[in-house]
């Protein structure tokens, strides 16, 4: 039996690709209609939001949500991938990096910044993923893009030695806009301090309003599927949890269900709005940027 329409919040294990998790979820949910709201690298763990059946159409709106992470950044070594999975390409002893210099460098990477994505990102360059070009031995230069790092907090530091070189491991928490690369933050933190840096651990703790508290490990999901109790958050509940909400009148719900425009409740609103009928049904995701609201996607078409 196929799982109901809704979201499944997974605590992704290390070593799995996001596609691997989607594949496992398809088997557990009994449907091919499963997708995810933003890739996590294989080395990363934590919140991976999956859409099941009709809820795959919500994922487009979740991809742009702010995200939060805990991470370990190693100062004193640079790698080709800006994380621990790539070979070390430069080392500079980090024993002279002190707390004051670290604070200043972190402050310089907080707020609205221009960030050059990692060269092994999934960004397309002339139709091909950047990481594929790097693996083929090509040089890849990506343009800087504006991102916002709303929180960049150092939780602790630990001095260590790697390959005979003194390094400094920095434990951090960050909250960032969609499209921000935490491994690029590690790279740029090291560059700002003159010693190079890369990411050695990454755990995503939040995607929009969905947190680790709601996430389930794969063994937990296997057991739940066996018991017929998969913790799929129903479509309407998922939309209420993740987005701004508008309660429609019955006349408005019918109009939106027919694909018609209705007056915007808050003209100029940039974020998508989950619109509900009086009986609690999710009717559509609305665009209220203009004076007339239009549907991005309709979940409950009106009957003829």
C-alpha positions as CSV (number, residue, x, y, z in Angstrom):
1,X,0.0,0.0,0.0
2,X,1.3,3.5,-0.9
3,X,2.0,6.0,1.9
4,X,-0.3,9.0,2.1
5,X,0.5,12.4,0.6
6,X,2.8,14.3,2.9
7,X,6.3,15.0,4.1
8,X,8.8,12.5,5.7
9,X,11.6,14.2,7.7
10,X,14.7,11.9,7.7
11,X,17.9,12.1,9.7
12,X,20.3,11.2,6.9
13,X,23.2,9.0,7.8
14,X,26.8,9.7,6.8
15,X,27.9,7.9,3.6
16,X,24.5,8.0,2.0
17,X,23.7,10.3,-1.0
18,X,20.4,12.1,-0.9
19,X,19.4,10.0,-3.9
20,X,20.2,6.8,-1.9
21,X,17.8,8.0,0.8
22,X,15.1,8.8,-1.7
23,X,15.5,5.3,-3.2
24,X,15.1,3.7,0.3
25,X,12.0,5.9,1.0
26,X,10.4,4.9,-2.3
27,X,10.6,1.2,-1.2
28,X,9.3,2.0,2.3
29,X,6.5,4.2,1.1
30,X,5.4,1.9,-1.8
31,X,5.6,4.7,-4.4
32,X,8.0,6.1,-7.0
33,X,6.7,9.6,-6.2
34,X,9.3,10.6,-3.6
35,X,11.7,13.6,-3.9
36,X,13.8,15.7,-1.6
37,X,14.0,19.4,-0.7
38,X,17.7,20.1,-1.0
39,X,20.7,17.8,-1.4
40,X,23.0,16.9,1.5
41,X,26.6,15.7,0.6
42,X,27.4,12.1,1.4
43,X,29.6,13.1,4.4
44,X,26.9,15.2,5.9
45,X,24.1,14.1,8.2
46,X,20.9,15.5,9.5
47,X,17.6,16.9,8.2
48,X,16.5,15.8,4.7
49,X,12.9,16.6,4.0
50,X,11.2,14.2,1.6
51,X,7.9,14.7,-0.2
52,X,5.7,11.7,-0.8
53,X,3.1,11.5,-3.6
54,X,1.3,14.9,-4.0
55,X,3.6,16.5,-1.5
56,X,6.5,16.3,-4.0
57,X,4.9,19.5,-5.4
58,X,5.6,21.3,-2.1
59,X,9.3,20.6,-2.4
60,X,9.9,23.5,-4.8
61,X,8.9,25.9,-2.1
62,X,10.9,24.2,0.7
63,X,14.1,24.2,-1.3
64,X,14.4,28.0,-0.8
65,X,14.0,27.9,2.9
66,X,16.7,29.0,5.4
67,X,18.8,26.2,6.8
68,X,20.8,25.6,10.0
69,X,23.9,23.5,10.6
70,X,26.4,22.4,13.1
71,X,29.9,21.9,11.6
72,X,33.5,21.4,12.3
73,X,36.0,23.5,10.3
74,X,39.6,22.6,10.2
75,X,42.0,25.6,9.9
76,X,45.5,24.9,8.6
77,X,44.7,22.7,5.6
78,X,43.0,23.4,2.3
79,X,41.5,20.6,0.2
80,X,40.4,20.4,-3.5
81,X,36.8,19.9,-2.5
82,X,36.8,22.3,0.6
83,X,35.8,19.3,2.7
84,X,37.4,16.2,4.2
85,X,36.6,14.1,1.1
86,X,39.1,15.8,-1.1
87,X,42.9,15.6,-1.1
88,X,44.9,18.2,0.8
89,X,46.4,20.7,-1.6
90,X,48.0,23.2,0.9
91,X,49.0,23.3,4.6
92,X,49.9,26.2,6.8
93,X,50.5,25.8,10.5
94,X,47.6,27.3,12.4
95,X,49.1,27.6,15.9
96,X,49.2,31.4,15.7
97,X,45.4,31.7,15.1
98,X,44.0,33.1,18.4
99,X,40.5,33.8,19.7
100,X,40.5,37.5,18.7
101,X,41.6,36.8,15.1
102,X,39.0,34.0,14.8
103,X,36.2,36.3,16.1
104,X,37.1,39.0,13.6
105,X,37.2,36.5,10.7
106,X,33.9,35.0,11.6
107,X,32.4,38.5,11.9
108,X,33.6,39.2,8.4
109,X,31.7,36.2,7.1
110,X,28.4,37.1,8.9
111,X,25.5,39.0,7.4
112,X,25.0,39.7,3.7
113,X,28.1,38.5,1.9
114,X,29.3,37.5,-1.6
115,X,30.2,33.8,-1.7
116,X,32.0,31.9,-4.4
117,X,30.5,28.4,-4.4
118,X,32.8,25.4,-4.0
119,X,34.1,24.3,-7.4
120,X,32.7,20.8,-6.7
121,X,29.2,22.0,-6.3
122,X,26.3,20.9,-8.4
123,X,26.0,24.2,-10.2
124,X,25.9,23.8,-13.9
125,X,28.7,25.3,-16.1
126,X,27.8,25.3,-19.8
127,X,25.3,22.5,-19.2
128,X,27.6,20.3,-17.1
129,X,27.8,20.0,-13.3
130,X,30.8,21.9,-11.8
131,X,31.9,18.8,-9.9
132,X,32.0,16.7,-13.0
133,X,34.3,19.2,-14.7
134,X,36.6,19.2,-11.7
135,X,36.7,15.4,-11.6
136,X,37.6,15.5,-15.3
137,X,40.6,17.7,-14.5
138,X,39.2,21.0,-15.7
139,X,39.7,24.3,-13.9
140,X,36.3,25.7,-12.8
141,X,35.8,29.3,-11.8
142,X,32.3,30.1,-10.4
143,X,30.9,33.6,-10.0
144,X,30.3,34.9,-6.5
145,X,26.7,35.1,-5.5
146,X,24.9,37.0,-2.7
147,X,24.0,34.9,0.4
148,X,23.1,35.8,4.0
149,X,24.7,34.2,7.0
150,X,22.3,35.3,9.7
151,X,24.2,33.4,12.5
152,X,27.8,32.2,12.6
153,X,28.7,31.2,16.2
154,X,31.9,29.5,17.4
155,X,31.0,26.9,20.0
156,X,34.5,25.8,20.8
157,X,38.0,25.1,19.4
158,X,40.4,22.3,19.7
159,X,44.1,22.3,18.7
160,X,45.3,19.2,17.0
161,X,47.9,17.9,14.5
162,X,47.2,16.6,11.0
163,X,49.9,15.1,8.8
164,X,52.5,16.7,11.2
165,X,51.0,20.2,10.9
166,X,49.4,22.1,13.8
167,X,45.7,22.7,12.9
168,X,42.8,24.2,14.7
169,X,39.4,22.5,14.7
170,X,36.5,25.0,15.1
171,X,33.1,23.8,16.1
172,X,30.4,26.2,14.8
173,X,26.7,26.7,14.4
174,X,25.4,28.6,11.3
175,X,22.1,29.7,10.0
176,X,22.1,30.6,6.3
177,X,19.9,31.4,3.3
178,X,19.3,28.7,0.7
179,X,22.3,28.4,-1.7
180,X,24.9,29.0,0.9
181,X,27.8,26.5,1.0
182,X,29.0,25.8,4.5
183,X,32.2,24.2,3.1
184,X,32.8,27.5,1.3
185,X,32.5,29.2,4.6
186,X,35.2,26.9,6.0
187,X,37.4,27.7,3.0
188,X,36.9,31.4,3.3
189,X,37.4,31.4,7.1
190,X,40.7,29.8,6.6
191,X,41.6,32.2,3.8
192,X,40.7,35.2,5.9
193,X,43.1,33.9,8.6
194,X,45.9,33.1,6.1
195,X,46.0,29.4,6.9
196,X,43.5,27.8,4.7
197,X,40.5,25.7,5.9
198,X,38.1,23.0,5.0
199,X,35.0,21.2,6.5
200,X,35.5,18.0,8.4
201,X,31.9,17.4,9.7
202,X,28.5,18.8,8.8
203,X,25.1,18.2,10.3
204,X,21.9,19.9,9.1
205,X,19.7,20.7,12.0
206,X,16.9,22.6,10.3
207,X,15.2,23.2,6.9
208,X,12.7,26.0,7.2
209,X,10.5,25.0,10.2
210,X,11.5,21.3,10.1
211,X,14.1,20.3,12.7
212,X,16.0,17.3,13.9
213,X,13.3,16.8,16.6
214,X,11.0,15.7,13.8
215,X,13.5,13.7,11.9
216,X,13.6,9.9,11.9
217,X,16.6,7.6,11.3
218,X,16.4,5.0,8.5
219,X,16.3,2.1,11.0
220,X,13.3,3.9,12.7
221,X,11.6,4.2,9.4
222,X,12.2,0.6,8.5
223,X,10.6,-0.5,11.8
224,X,7.7,1.9,11.2
225,X,7.1,0.6,7.7
226,X,7.0,-2.9,9.0
227,X,4.4,-1.9,11.6
228,X,2.4,0.1,9.0
229,X,3.0,3.4,10.9
230,X,5.2,5.5,8.7
231,X,5.4,9.0,10.3
232,X,4.4,10.9,7.1
233,X,3.3,14.4,8.0
234,X,-0.1,14.8,6.2
235,X,-0.1,17.3,3.3
236,X,-2.3,19.9,4.9
237,X,-0.3,19.7,8.2
238,X,3.0,20.0,6.3
239,X,1.8,23.1,4.5
240,X,0.7,24.7,7.7
241,X,4.0,23.9,9.4
242,X,6.2,25.1,6.6
243,X,4.5,28.2,5.1
244,X,2.5,31.3,5.7
245,X,-1.2,30.4,5.8
246,X,-4.3,32.0,4.3
247,X,-7.8,30.8,5.1
248,X,-10.0,31.1,2.0
249,X,-13.8,31.6,2.0
250,X,-15.7,28.8,0.2
251,X,-16.2,31.1,-2.8
252,X,-12.4,31.9,-2.9
253,X,-11.6,28.2,-2.6
254,X,-13.8,27.3,-5.5
255,X,-12.4,30.1,-7.6
256,X,-8.8,29.0,-6.9
257,X,-9.7,25.4,-7.5
258,X,-10.8,26.5,-11.0
259,X,-7.5,28.2,-11.6
260,X,-9.0,31.7,-11.2
261,X,-7.3,34.6,-9.5
262,X,-8.6,36.1,-6.2
263,X,-7.7,39.3,-4.4
264,X,-4.4,39.1,-2.5
265,X,-4.7,39.2,1.3
266,X,-1.3,40.8,1.6
267,X,-0.2,42.3,-1.8
268,X,3.5,42.4,-2.2
269,X,4.2,39.3,-0.1
270,X,7.3,37.6,-1.4
271,X,7.0,34.2,0.1
272,X,4.5,31.5,-1.1
273,X,1.3,31.2,0.8
274,X,-0.6,27.9,1.7
275,X,-4.3,28.5,1.0
276,X,-6.9,26.4,2.8
277,X,-10.6,25.8,2.2
278,X,-13.0,26.2,5.2
279,X,-13.0,22.4,5.7
280,X,-9.2,22.5,6.2
281,X,-8.2,21.1,2.7
282,X,-5.0,22.5,1.2
283,X,-6.3,24.1,-2.0
284,X,-3.2,25.7,-3.4
285,X,0.1,27.4,-2.9
286,X,-0.5,31.1,-3.8
287,X,1.7,33.9,-5.2
288,X,0.4,37.1,-3.5
289,X,3.1,39.4,-4.9
290,X,0.6,41.3,-6.9
291,X,-2.9,42.6,-6.1
292,X,-4.4,39.5,-7.5
293,X,-3.2,36.2,-6.1
294,X,-2.5,33.4,-8.5
295,X,-1.9,29.7,-7.8
296,X,1.7,28.4,-8.1
297,X,0.2,24.9,-7.9
298,X,-3.4,23.7,-7.2
299,X,-3.8,20.6,-4.9
300,X,-7.6,20.5,-4.8
301,X,-9.1,21.3,-8.3
302,X,-12.7,22.3,-8.2
303,X,-15.3,19.8,-9.5
304,X,-16.9,20.7,-12.8
